[in-house]
Amino acid sequence: MKFIACSIFALSLVGKTLGAAVSLKTDLDYKVFPLRKNEEAAVVEWGNSAIISALDGAVASFGPQTSLGAFFEVETVPVLASPINGRGSRTDISIEEDPVVGVPYPGPLDNEDDVHGNMVIMTNEDSNMSAVAMARVAKESGAAALMIVNMDKKNPDSISSMKAETNEEAKYAENFIDIPVFMVSLASGNLITSATYEEGMLEKDIVNNGMPDRVRLYGAGDRPFFEDAVSKDPILYLIHNLLNEEECSMLINMAAGKYSKIDDRISNVLENTIADESRKAKAFNVEKVRLWKGQLDGHAGKQIDERIEQVTGYPKDQFSDWHITKFEKGSKHEMHYDFHPLNSPVATITVFLNELGGDKSGGEIVYPKGANQAIMVKPKLGLAVVHHNTDFEGNFDYSSLHGERPLETDEVKYVAKKFVYAAPLPPSKRIVLPLLALASGGKLPRWVITLHDYLLVKFGLESGGLYFDKLCIMAPIFVIFGIASLVSSLFGEKKPAAKKSKDEKKD
């Protein structure tokens, strides 16, 4: 079956660019992630138990409350600042008059009575004030918390932990700023200000500027939170704490003893190993197993899928099962695309399952074609790296090229990967194949993969894949019917023998 490596890939790509082997670059000027820390993350949440909406925020690094690991919780009404950028009516204060925080410092907000005791929302557009100055405006207006919406025209989707700009500001914040201060992206700001808007509503009918009546603000702690890396070419972002330590250990233990060495010169189309035309291996000393669980997954696994669905917005029926990959010293994965000839994923979720020793351990995931700069993501337990394989029009995104740098130490790196597809997976992959893999703890028997490859070669990619799915559905039905017939024949009621007539008895 080795010839399938070339035939499948040549048919699927029309012999072109996706199969081109690209080596890992070590001399690029990478922007290194993650930048955010758990103690710098905040969540704004509103809604009821049925529908809960949440925004991700980056907590400022100044002030006594926010510098203590973001341990705070505020439930209040969100109020837009007037004016929205916080400058107020006083703009004539000189640096000599108020040299501590901001030039000019405008004083309290015009709507300080509405702001008092609530969470005030400001933007940093044309404010000419530092974050500490804006915090002072909010504090002196009686606010319980300050949300700053990032209006940076170059990076509206990015958020960062705001810092004091001078020593004087740092001292002032330490003594006087005791309210949570955090930043959200422009998209998040638009979301909260349109939370209660419904199509057809008149402007006069919109309550609280379209915002929720009440929100809850709290430190993210070990909850999932986002970090944007690239907004396009490719779309790439991080989700911190997508899995906790216990869940990571569970996946590592489930995969133990089931790995097979990746030989990506030979295709295993069913389990997403696709050979390229050059027959050149891209995965070196890397082991992998796909854990076929589907609808048979346990409670913990289903909880994980539900969390990923809530966090990413992708329906869980469109997730693949976990692919667990093991890297040892020297292991690496050269540049490649997450492409599949039958059903390419629209997005890929890659999660680091364990911590490594330090900055020089290696094992980073790299994206050399970032729109402005190459991206490098260092391993961190529970951190998910999400990239889109297609653009907004559904075309394959060639900037999604990525690889994993060599592991430099004697440690072992474990990575879990889920693929997200454009449509729900068929019953064959959600029920039948997990049933066949049940006896071996999720690893599919080799004969199933061989049968799948045979059908692809015999009938072609599209038809062979359809025949395999139909066979997976029909075979159990025939087996059940056969068992039922056998049981019926063995244990069915026997008909009583016909009674003999009187003449037959005489004879």
Secondary structure, 3 states (H helix, E strand, C coil): CCCHHHHHHHHHHCCCHHHCCECCCCCCCEEEECCCCHHHEEEEEEECCCCEEEEEEEECCCCCCCCCCCCCEEEECEEECCCCCCCCCCCCCCCCCCCCCCCCCCCCCCCHHHHCCCEEEEECCCCCCCHHHHHHHHHHCCCCEEEEECCCCCCCCCCCCCCCCCHHHHHHHHHHCCCCEEEECHHHHHHHCCCCCCCCCCHHHCHHHHCCCCEEEEECCCCCEEEEEECCCCCEEEEECCCCHHHHHHHHHHHCCCCEECCCCCCEHHHCECCCCCCCCCEEEEEEEECCCHHHCCHHHHHHHHHHHHHHCCCHHHECCCEEEEEEEEEEEEEECCCCCCCCCCEEEEEECCCCCCCCCECCEEECCCCCCEEEECCCCCCEEEEECECCCCCECHHHCEEECCECCCCCEEEEEEEECCCCCCHHHHHHHHHHHHHHCCCCCHHHHHHHHHHHHHHCHHHHHHHHHHHHHHHHHHHHHHHHHHHHHHHCCCCCCCCCCHHHHHC
